Amino acid sequence: MNRTIVKTREAYDFLALVPQLVGFQPERSMVLVAFRGNRTCGAMRFNLPSADASRMLLQRIASTLVGTLCRIPGVDAVVPVVYTEEAFASVAGLPAERFAETVCARAELSGFLVRDALCVAPDGWGSYLDPSCPAGGHPLADIAASEVQRAIPAEARHDLASLRSRADLPRVDLAARERISRRLARYRKLGGKEETVPELLAMVGDILDPVATAEAALDWDPSALDPDDVAALLFLLQGPACRDQMMLQFAFGETVGALTHALNLRYAAVQSATGQSMDDIVRAEREHKGDDDPDAKQTSDLMLGLTTVRPDPDRIEGAVRLLLTVVALAPRRARPAPYCMLAWLSWAMGRGSVAGIFIDRALTVDPRYGMANLLDTLISSGHLPDWAFAVPFDEERPPGDDESGRHVD
């Protein structure tokens, strides 16, 4: 991975960099920018608590946030940055000051150096640690005019949008939607109730190879999709086994997809012979074999983020672009599966809030959709994948004394 070093001399330069670190323009958020030595090594966004939250609640939230920071290896310093709709003109001091001070105190108690603590409001910016900060804050024009805006190379610069806009669906052709709906109905007649018929996996292997289809789909142009390709993909995604296999393949590669598909075929054969549910078969095999079945354990660990093996961000971003268009083209009843895939892929990239939007949409279509409820429990608990806290190979060395710039991934 190529690294870009961007030096920030002033606080407003650093504020110009933060949206690039998180990949979007934060709103109603606290971003914890973590440092390893003199370089940033992570940026985590959290929702701001309500302005009237009790002191006890703020302390509890601050402990959770700093606890998450503790999971990143080698972190020794932090800069909390608050993005709020509360204006400087409406408060005495700085907006969200109680919460910022609570987080700073908790971070220092945990042994972190708080390099600065900053606030961006609709009418200005300021530092919670600067006693000379003017009552109305500094002008936002400082951030907009920062040299950092031009210092980030084009290949490393994100096109910034709001967090919610990451879940926006593109506009699609109505005629294409109708064609896809008709084609999908034909597939459904062919496959019966694909969610419950174990023969589906064997059947689609003769007609549509899930592994080959997933790999080919990453090369499709989302702006020029073939309706027949979309219908075939949607049909495959309606089966939970194929959905999960393709989701993991999008993130981790074709080898993982092939392994997961082989595992699914094995489970389907047992289901066909015994009449047991897929959940009962998986549970029984794990209880019987424990960790002796490495393929099943690997798949489960990848799904739950219980591994430091990192997914491929380029594959995920390509899959997200594709699935957003696929969802927009899909009949309503076929949307929960790709919505759940979008949720998991977003979570895998550390975008839990975006994942929550997709989960809500899936549950709006089908409140009993199992994968959506599972993901809702997983993400609502605050669980993050282990790979989010792993140190990339090329970051394992400590930074040299001359590396005084901020780090952009």
LUMTOR-559348 format. One record per residue (C-alpha): x, y, z; residue in one letter. Coordinates in steps of 0.1 Angstrom, whole numbers, padded with zeros to 4 digits, always signed. Layout:
! residues N
XYZA...
//
This chain:
! residues 409
+0000+0000+0000M+0014+0034-0009N+0016+0059+0019R+0010+0097+0016T+0026+0120+0042I+0008+0153+0047V+0023+0177+0072K-0001+0199+0092T+0013+0230+0109R-0018+0245+0123E-0049+0232+0139A-0071+0243+0110Y-0047+0223+0087D-0054+0192+0108F-0092+0199+0106L-0089+0201+0068A-0073+0166+0069L-0098+0148+0092V-0126+0143+0066P-0100+0127+0043Q-0090+0103+0071L-0125+0091+0077V-0135+0093+0040G-0166+0116+0044F-0177+0148+0059Q-0186+0141+0096P-0218+0154+0110E-0230+0153+0146R-0200+0132+0154S-0169+0128+0175M-0139+0116+0155V-0110+0101+0175L-0078+0105+0155V-0053+0080+0168A-0015+0084+0167F+0013+0060+0168R+0043+0082+0174G+0040+0113+0151N+0017+0096+0125R-0019+0090+0125T-0028+0053+0124C-0066+0054+0126G-0097+0076+0127A-0129+0064+0143M-0162+0082+0142R-0189+0080+0169F-0223+0096+0172N-0224+0126+0196L-0246+0121+0227P-0275+0144+0232S-0267+0178+0247A-0287+0171+0279D-0270+0137+0286A-0261+0132+0322S-0226+0133+0335R-0227+0095+0343M-0239+0087+0307L-0211+0109+0293L-0185+0091+0314Q-0199+0057+0303R-0197+0067+0266I-0162+0082+0270A-0150+0050+0286S-0164+0030+0256T-0148+0053+0231L-0114+0052+0247V-0117+0015+0252G-0121+0011+0215T-0090+0033+0210L-0071+0009+0234C-0076-0019+0209R-0054-0003+0183I-0018-0016+0188P+0008+0010+0196G-0014+0040+0199V+0000+0065+0223D-0018+0098+0215A-0052+0110+0203V-0069+0142+0190V-0107+0142+0196P-0126+0163+0170V-0162+0172+0176V-0185+0180+0147Y-0217+0196+0159T-0248+0215+0148E-0246+0236+0179E-0232+0271+0171A-0206+0290+0190F-0230+0319+0192A-0255+0298+0212S-0233+0287+0240V-0209+0300+0266A-0175+0285+0258G-0173+0259+0230L-0201+0236+0218P-0202+0201+0233A-0176+0211+0258E-0188+0188+0286R-0185+0157+0264F-0151+0168+0249A-0136+0174+0284E-0150+0140+0296T-0134+0122+0267V-0100+0140+0271C-0100+0132+0308A-0108+0095+0302R-0081+0093+0275A-0054+0108+0297E-0064+0085+0326L-0058+0056+0302S-0023+0068+0294G-0029+0086+0261F-0014+0119+0252L-0041+0143+0241V-0024+0163+0215R-0053+0187+0210D-0091+0186+0212A-0110+0204+0184L-0145+0215+0175C-0161+0223+0142V-0195+0241+0144A-0217+0257+0118P-0203+0292+0126D-0166+0285+0134G-0140+0262+0148W-0119+0261+0180G-0097+0242+0204S-0110+0230+0237Y-0073+0232+0250L-0067+0268+0238D-0077+0293+0265P-0073+0321+0240S-0099+0307+0216C-0122+0337+0207P-0158+0335+0220A-0172+0331+0185G-0146+0306+0174G-0122+0310+0145H-0136+0314+0110P-0144+0282+0090L-0126+0299+0061A-0093+0289+0077D-0101+0252+0071I-0114+0258+0036A-0083+0278+0026A-0058+0253+0042S-0028+0243+0020E-0037+0207+0030V-0065+0208+0005Q-0039+0210-0023R-0012+0189-0006A-0031+0156-0008I-0023+0139-0041P-0053+0133-0064A-0049+0095-0061E-0051+0096-0023A-0079+0122-0021R-0115+0110-0013H-0145+0126-0029D-0162+0138+0003L-0199+0134+0010A-0221+0131+0041S-0222+0098+0059L-0258+0092+0049R-0251+0098+0013S-0230+0066+0013R-0263+0047+0014A-0280+0067-0014D-0293+0045-0043L-0286+0056-0078P-0314+0064-0103R-0321+0035-0126V-0342+0029-0157D-0377+0018-0150L-0378-0005-0181A-0347-0023-0168A-0363-0028-0134R-0394-0043-0150E-0373-0066-0172R-0353-0078-0142I-0385-0084-0122S-0399-0106-0150R-0366-0125-0154R-0363-0130-0116L-0398-0144-0115A-0388-0170-0141R-0358-0180-0120Y-0380-0184-0090R-0403-0208-0108K-0373-0228-0118L-0359-0230-0083G-0390-0231-0062G-0386-0217-0027K-0348-0211-0029E-0345-0202+0008E-0355-0237+0019T-0348-0262-0010V-0313-0278-0004P-0311-0288-0041E-0308-0252-0051L-0271-0252-0045L-0265-0282-0067A-0289-0269-0093M-0274-0234-0096V-0240-0251-0100G-0252-0264-0133D-0269-0232-0144I-0252-0204-0126L-0218-0209-0108D-0220-0187-0077P-0182-0184-0075V-0177-0175-0111A-0207-0151-0111T-0194-0133-0080A-0160-0128-0095E-0173-0117-0129A-0197-0092-0112A-0168-0072-0098L-0159-0063-0133D-0194-0052-0143W-0199-0015-0150D-0227-0004-0125P-0238+0023-0149S-0243-0002-0178A-0256-0034-0162L-0272-0061-0183D-0307-0068-0168P-0302-0105-0173D-0270-0105-0154D-0286-0086-0125V-0316-0110-0124A-0292-0140-0122A-0272-0123-0095L-0303-0114-0075L-0316-0150-0078F-0284-0164-0064L-0284-0139-0035L-0319-0150-0024Q-0303-0182-0011G-0287-0174+0023P-0258-0198+0015A-0250-0182-0018C-0255-0147-0003R-0229-0153+0024D-0205-0170+0000Q-0206-0141-0025M-0204-0115+0003M-0172-0131+0017L-0158-0136-0018Q-0163-0099-0026F-0143-0090+0006A-0116-0117+0007F-0112-0131-0028G-0121-0160-0050E-0103-0186-0029T-0125-0178+0001V-0155-0179-0021G-0147-0213-0035A-0140-0227+0000L-0173-0213+0013T-0192-0227-0017H-0177-0262-0011A-0187-0260+0025L-0222-0249+0016N-0225-0279-0008L-0216-0302+0020R-0242-0288+0043Y-0268-0289+0015A-0261-0326+0010A-0266-0333+0047V-0298-0313+0047Q-0311-0332+0017S-0304-0365+0033A-0317-0357+0068T-0343-0330+0064G-0326-0309+0091Q-0325-0272+0089S-0292-0256+0078M-0288-0239+0112D-0292-0273+0130D-0266-0289+0107I-0241-0262+0112V-0246-0262+0150R-0243-0300+0152A-0211-0301+0131E-0195-0274+0152R-0204-0292+0185E-0191-0325+0171H-0160-0313+0154K-0152-0282+0174G-0121-0266+0159D-0112-0297+0139D-0131-0283+0109D-0108-0255+0098P-0129-0246+0068D-0161-0240+0088A-0142-0221+0115K-0125-0199+0090Q-0158-0190+0074T-0174-0183+0107S-0145-0162+0119D-0145-0141+0087L-0183-0135+0090M-0180-0124+0126L-0147-0104+0122G-0129-0128+0146L-0097-0126+0126T-0069-0101+0118T-0070-0112+0082V-0078-0079+0064R-0104-0078+0036P-0095-0062+0003D-0108-0026+0004P-0107-0022-0034D-0129-0053-0039R-0153-0041-0012I-0156-0006-0027E-0163-0022-0061G-0189-0045-0046A-0206-0017-0028V-0209+0003-0060R-0224-0027-0078L-0248-0037-0050L-0262-0002-0046L-0272-0003-0083T-0285-0039-0080V-0307-0029-0050V-0321+0000-0069A-0330-0023-0098L-0344-0051-0076A-0380-0058-0069P-0388-0048-0033R-0391-0083-0020R-0357-0092-0033A-0339-0063-0016R-0332-0076+0019P-0303-0099+0008A-0283-0073-0011P-0291-0047+0017Y-0276-0071+0042C-0245-0076+0020M-0241-0039+0019L-0245-0037+0056A-0218-0063+0063W-0194-0049+0037L-0199-0014+0052S-0192-0028+0087W-0161-0046+0074A-0148-0012+0063M-0155+0003+0097G-0187+0022+0087R-0211+0010+0113G-0235+0039+0110S-0239+0033+0072V-0244-0004+0079A-0272+0005+0103G-0290+0024+0075I-0289-0007+0053F-0301-0030+0081I-0330-0007+0088D-0340-0008+0051R-0338-0046+0050A-0360-0049+0081L-0385-0024+0066T-0390-0048+0037V-0390-0080+0059D-0389-0075+0097P-0383-0113+0101R-0353-0115+0077Y-0328-0135+0097G-0295-0120+0084M-0308-0085+0091A-0317-0093+0127N-0283-0110+0132L-0264-0080+0118L-0286-0056+0139D-0276-0075+0170T-0239-0076+0160L-0235-0040+0151I-0258-0026+0178S-0235-0042+0204S-0206-0021+0191G-0186-0051+0180H-0159-0042+0155L-0140-0067+0134P-0106-0077+0147D-0089-0066+0115W-0099-0030+0122A-0073-0030+0150F-0045-0050+0133A-0013-0032+0123V-0006-0034+0086P+0027-0051+0078F+0043-0020+0065D+0034+0000+0096E+0049-0024+0121E+0082-0004+0124R+0081+0026+0148P+0082+0059+0130P+0115+0077+0127G+0123+0110+0144D+0119+0129+0111D+0084+0116+0103E+0065+0146+0116S+0037+0145+0090G+0001+0132+0094R-0005+0099+0078H-0033+0093+0052V-0044+0059+0041D
//
